[in-house]
């Protein structure tokens, strides 16, 4: 399975506590990955949005196990 995590840290949510905001974003990504289909199951391409603490869209997690 291919996992791609992309997010932008150029907004106010990352200014005060950069490491905390990155940690929270990666925690969101972890939840998406843990909730994914079994890698051995049917082909899947899933794309989920990541949001900062203010609810703004900042990135995506993409899961792809297609051949």
C-alpha positions, 0 to 999 in steps of 0.5 A, spaced: 500 500 500 502 506 498 501 512 503 502 519 502 501 525 507 501 532 505 500 538 509 501 545 509 504 549 515 504 556 512 498 558 517 496 561 523 495 554 527 502 553 526 505 559 528 505 559 536 506 551 537 509 548 530 511 541 533 504 541 537 500 542 531 504 538 526 503 532 532 496 533 531 496 533 524 500 527 524 495 524 529 489 525 524 493 522 518 494 516 523 487 515 524 486 515 517 491 509 516 489 505 522 481 505 519 483 503 512 481 497 509 486 491 510 492 492 505 490 485 502 483 486 500 480 489 494 483 495 491 482 501 494 484 509 493 482 513 498 483 520 499 482 524 506 482 531 508 487 534 514 484 540 518 488 544 522 485 546 529 481 552 526 478 547 522 481 549 515 483 544 510 491 544 510 492 537 506 491 530 505 492 523 506 492 518 500 492 511 501 492 506 494 493 499 494 491 498 487 496 495 482 
